[in-house]
Amino acid sequence: MSLHFMPSRATLQLPSTPLTPNPPFQSTNCGPTAQAPGPRGVPKVPRTPPALGFASMAGSWATSEAGDEERGANPRLRALPAGLALSAAAWLVGRVTVALSFGPARSPLSPLVGPWFRWDSINYLAIADHGRTFFLCHGHSTLISRASGTWCGVATWLPGYPALVSLLGHLGAPLATTMNLVSQVSWFLVLFVIWWGWGRQLRFANAALLLVACSVFPGAVYAYAMFPLSLTLALLLGAVLALKRGHLAVMALLLAGANFCYPSAWYATIGIALAAGILGRERSRGEGLRRASWALGGLLSIPLLLLHDQIVFGRFNAFFVLQAQSRDPHLYLPGIPQALVDSLGRPGLHVLVIQAAFSLLLLGGAAVVLVHRRRHRGAFDEDLVVLFLAAAVVLGDVLSASAGTWSRSILLALPALLCLRRLPPWILTVVIVASATITAILSQYFFNNRLI
């Protein structure tokens, strides 16, 4: 091959390797937006007109990659002290919000445990003190048997949370104080795990707003109260983080621990297993089955519970018998029993319905963001796990007619917020304001002993 330069007629002999012409420009924009090659055969990247609308704007933020986040992140904010400080600040914001209408519970330095001791707390304390019980009622009326019917006892509450309280109680503190500390510290751990696994890669504004949004998520009052919700959520998020890191055995153990604490974790485990199988299937069918199997291994806590109850009570289904007796067959709305309506009254019921609708809106927004990212990437990312976890909790509780679906168990749907972590800060601020308002109003019914 020879090249001729003007005005000289000299010929330059090139090596025998043929020159490869510039590759043709391949654009995903066919039609009038495609532009002709620029000078010297260099293709010119076409400019796509900016998409209009809230969904497109949110989607562009949602699809930002880690590189974009790292450019806006301060390396100092990724250090452990920064994570502890942000988690503590978010924990404090959440506590002030839920106790806004009840001063004695507002201060984190308050030694009072009474404000956080409501409803089922007495049953968990009884289990921590002398274990689960199951017996024929025969007219007995005791402090620790609230179920009405043929059978009585506290076997309808799972043993994980009170077992930890009982173990730590050997350090010398009263059981009620220990139970309160377990709940408060577990909620701090939830926020710290969120920062560690999802927040520290974000810009500072998004990381801080994400933690605050989580601290005032619907049902947050039960995260601070003497209930197993915060401990259960900490174990579930730890399991999701272990799955992200590929530590499948650790994931199974953490899921088993969560399933020993609260029944809604059973549904969350199924959601995690489905998502793990789908994501693993993108590598190979065997990998999908392996990940799903490890996640489902967390459900081994259920047969262990049945075995325990058969040995101790002579009835393997003691938990389910008492659950069936205590369930209200009259539903006002899915997930809202009539007994809860009677306890709250009309104003409280309206706030609870708004909380349920807001929670579903957040779940729907998380799903939209995730589907939008899949369209751009061609595959689901790891956030599918937290979305399936949240959706499974809501669906499972509604189908099982749980009395605390929208007031209590909805807290376990918090991981859906992680799908929204890259949205513009002003959107996260709107979420915080709406969520904090609903949580503050509904929490006063908890302190008034009207929120079951």
N, C-alpha and C positions, 0 to 999 in steps of 0.2 A: 504494500500500500504506500502511496506517495502523496505528499501534500505540496501544493504549488503556491508560492507566495508572490504577490505582485509588489512592485513592478519587476522584481528579479525573476528569472526563469530557472533559478537553481532548484534542485529537487532534493528533499530531505528523505533519506531512506530510514524507515522506522523498523524496530525489531519485528520478528516474525509473529509475535503474539498479536492477534487482531484486537483492535480497539472496540470496546463495547459502547454502543451509543447510550445516551442518557435513557434510563428506563422511562417508559411512558407514565405520565402522571395518572395515578389512580385516585379518584375522588369518590367519596361516598355521596357527594352531592351531584346528582345527574341533572342536567337541564341547564337553565339559563344562568345558574350560579357558578358553573364551571368556567374557568378563565384559561386563555391560551397561554402556552409556555412563555416565560419571560426571556430576556436576552441570554444569548449563549446556550440556549436550550434548557435553562434551569426552570423547572416548573414553578409556577406561582401558586402559593397556597390560597385557595379562595376564602373569602370572608363570608361566613354564614351570618345572615341577619340575626340579631339577638332575639331569642324567643321571649314572648310576652306572657305575663300571667304569674300568679303566685306559685303554682305547681312547678313551672319551669325554673323560676328563681330559686325556690327551695331545693329543687333537684340538682341545680348546678352546685350548690353548697354541699348537698348530700353526697355528690359523687367526687368531691375533692379527695385527693390521695394523700397518703401520709407525708409525702414530700412537701405539699403545700402547707400541711399542718406544722411540720417541723420548721419551715421558714418563718412562721409566725409565733413559734413557741420559744420561750426563754429557757435555756438549758438549766438555769438555777431552779426553775419551777418544777423540774422533773426530779429533783432531789427528794430524799425521804422526808426531811423536815418540812419542805413545802407541802408535800402530800398530807402529812399529819396536820399541819396548820389549816389547810383548806378543808379537810374532813371535819376537824373540830369546829371550824366556823360554820360550816353547813349544818352540823349537828345542833349547834346552838340556835341557829335561825329556825330550824324545824321545831325545836323544843319551845321556843318563844311563841311560835305560830300556833301550835296545837294547844298551848296553855294560855292563850291570849285572854280568854274569858275567865280564867281560874288562877288567880295570883299565887296561891300556895305551891302550885306545881311549876311555876314559870322559871324560878331560879335553879340553875344546875347545881348550886351549892346547898340546896335545901335538903335536909336529912329526912324529910317526910316521905314515907312510902305509901301512905294511905290513899292519896289522890290517884295513884296508878294501880290500885288494887280494886278491880271491878269484876263482876260477874264470874266468869270461869276461873279467875285467879285463885279463888278459894279451893277449887278442885285440883289445880296444879300444885298448890301449896300442900294439900292433903296427900297427894301422891309423893311429893318430895319428903314428907314427914314419915308416912308409914305405907307407901306403896299403893298400887292399884288394887281395887276391891271389886268383888262381884258376888252378889248373894241374893237370895229370895227376900222380897221385902217383908212380907208377913206383918204389915202395919208399922214397920220401923220408920222412924223419922229422925235422921241424924244429920249432923252438919255436913257430912261428906257424901250424902246420897240424895241427889236432887231429882233423879229420874223418877217419873211416875209410871207405874205399871207393875208387872209381875216381878221384874228384876230391878235391883238397885245396885249402887256402887259407882266408882269413878273409873271403871275400865273403859268407858267410852272416850277417855282422853289418853292420848299417846304418851309414852313414858320418857321420850328423849329429853325434853326440856326439864321436867322435874328431876330426872336422874342426874343431870349436870348440876342442878341447884343443890341436890342432896349431897353430891360429891364435894362440891365447893363449901358446903355448909360445915364440913368437918374442920375447916380452918378456924371456926369459932364464932363467926358472925351469925346472927339470927337468920332463919331461913327466909323470912320475908325480905330482909335487907339484901340477902344474897340473890334472891330472885329478881329484885329490882335492879341490882348491879348487872346481872347477866343480860337482862333486856337492854339496858342503856348501853353497855359496852358492845353488845352484839350489833346494835344499830350503828354505832360508830364504825365498827368493822365493815358493815355493809358499805358505808360511804367511802371508807378507805380502799376497799377492794374495787369499787367502781373507779376511783381515781387511779389506782395502780393498773388495772386492766384496760381501761378505756379513756380515762381523763388526761393522763400525763402526756399523751401524744398530741393533745389539742392545743390550740391557742389558749392563752390564759383566760380570756373572757368566756370562751365556750366551756372550758374545764370548770371554772367557778360556777357558772350558771347551771351546768349539768348537775353538779353536786347539790346546789340549792333546790333545783327542781325535784330531785330525788328526795330530799329531806322533807318536802311538803307534799309529796305524792298522796293521792286519796288513800285514806286509811292510816295515815302516818301516826295518828295518836296511839294505835295499837303497837307501833314499833317501839315506843317509849314505855308502854304499859307493861304490866306483869303478865305477858302472853308470849307464846313461842314464835310469834311472827318474825321478829327481827333475827332470832337465831336461825330459823328455817331459811330465811332469805339469804343470810350470810353463807350458809352451807350451799345453797343452790348456786349463788354467784361464784363461789369458790369452785364448784363443779364445772361451771361453764368455762371459767378461766383455765382449769386443768385440761378441759377438752381442747381449748385453743392451743395450749402448749403441747398437746399430744400425750399427756399423762393420764391414760385411760383408767388405770387401776385406781389412781387417786380420785378421779371423777366418780367412779362407782362407789367408793367408800364415802365420799361427801354426800352423794345422793342418798345412800342408805341412811346416813345420819339425819338428813332432812326428812326422810320418810318416816323416821321414828319420832319426829317432832310434831308434824302437822299433816292431816290427811290431804290437804290440797297439794302438797308436794308430790303426791302420787301422780296427779295429773300433769304437773310440771315435768316429772321424770319422763312420762310418755312423750310429751312435746319435745324434750331435749333429745330423746332417742330417735324420733322421726327426723328431726333436723340433722342430727349427726349422721344418720343413714343417708340422707339426701346429699349432704356435702361430701361424705366419703365415697358415694357412688360416682361422683364426678371424676374420682381417681380410678376406681375399679369397683366392680360389684363386691368383691371380697372385702375391700376396705370399708365399704358402706355397711356390710353386715357385721364386720368386726366392731366398728364404732357403736352401732346401734345395740349390739349385744352387750357391750360393756356398760352402756347407759342403762339398759333394762336390768342389768345386774343390781342396780340400786334398789330395785323393787324386791329383792330378796329379804328385805326387812319385813315385808308383809307375812310370808310364811314363817319367819322366825317369831313374829308376834302371835300368830295362830298357834304355833307349837308351845310357846310360853303359856298362853291362856289355857290350852288343853291340859298342860301339866299342873298348873297352879289352881285353875278354877274347875277343871273337868269339862269345860265347854270351849272348844277352839274358836267359836264365833262370838265370844262374850262382847268384844268390841262392837260388832255389827248388830247384836241384839239390843244393846243399850242405845246405839245410834238410831235404830228404827223406832224405839220407844220415845225418844226425845225429839224426833223430827215433827215439825208442824205440817200436817197435811193440807192446810189451807193457805194458799199463796195469793197475795195481793197482786204481785207481778213476779215474773221469773227471777228467783234469787231474793225475793222480799216476802217473807212469811207474814201472815196476818198478825201474829203476836208482836212482831217488830213494829208494824204500823200502829197497833194499839199503844205500844210503849212510847213511840216518838210523837204521836199526834200529827195533825196535818202539816203544820209548818216544818217539823223535822222530816216528815216524809218527803216533802217537796225538795228539801236540800239533798236528801239521800238519792232521789231520782235524778237530780241534776248531777250529783257526783257519779252516778252510774253512766249517764249519758256522756259526761266529760271523759270518763275512763275509756269508754268505747271510742270516742273521738280520737283520743291519743293512740289507741291500738290501731285504728284505721289509718291515722297519719303515719305511724311506723310502717304499716304494710305498704302504703303508697310509696314512701321513700325507698323501701327495700326493693319493690318491683321496679321502680325507676332506675335504681342502680343496676339491677339485673339486665335491663334493656341496654344499658351502656356497656356493661362488662361482659355480657353473654353468659353469666353464671351467677348464682347466688354467692354472697360472701358469708362470713362467720356470724353476722348479725341475724341470720336466719334462726339461729339457736335461741336467742333471747326473745325473738318474736314468737316462735312456736311455744316457748315456755309460758309466756304471758297469755297467749291465746288458749292454751290447754287448761290453764288455771281457771280462766273465766268460763270456758265452755263446760269443763268438768263440774264446777261448782253450781252452775245454772242447771245442768241436767240432773244433778244429784239433789237439787232443792236444798242446798245449804242455807242455813239461816243467816250466815254472815257474809254472803257472797260480795255484796257491794259496800258493806261497812268495814269488813275485817279482811277477808281473804283477798280482796282486790289489791292489797298491798303487795302480794306476791307477783302481781302483774307489772310491778315497777320496772323490771328489766326492759320492757318495750321502749322506755324512754331512751335507752342507749342507742336505738336506731336513729334518734333525732339529734344526736350530739353535735353534728356538723352543720346544723341549720344556722341561719344568721342569728346573732345575739338578740336582736329585737324580738324574734319569734320565740326564742327560749324565755325571754323576759315576760312575754304575754302568757306563756304557759305557766310560769311561776306565779304571776299575779292571780290568774284564774284558779289555779290549784290551791294556793295559799288561802284565798278567800273562802273557797268551799271547805277546806280542811279546818280552818279556824271556826267557822260557823257550826259545822257538824260535830266538832270535838267537844263543844259545850254540852251536848247531849250525853257524851261519855261521862263527863265529870258529874252530871246530874243523875247518873245511874239509869239513863233511859235508852242508851245505845247499846244493844246487845252485842 
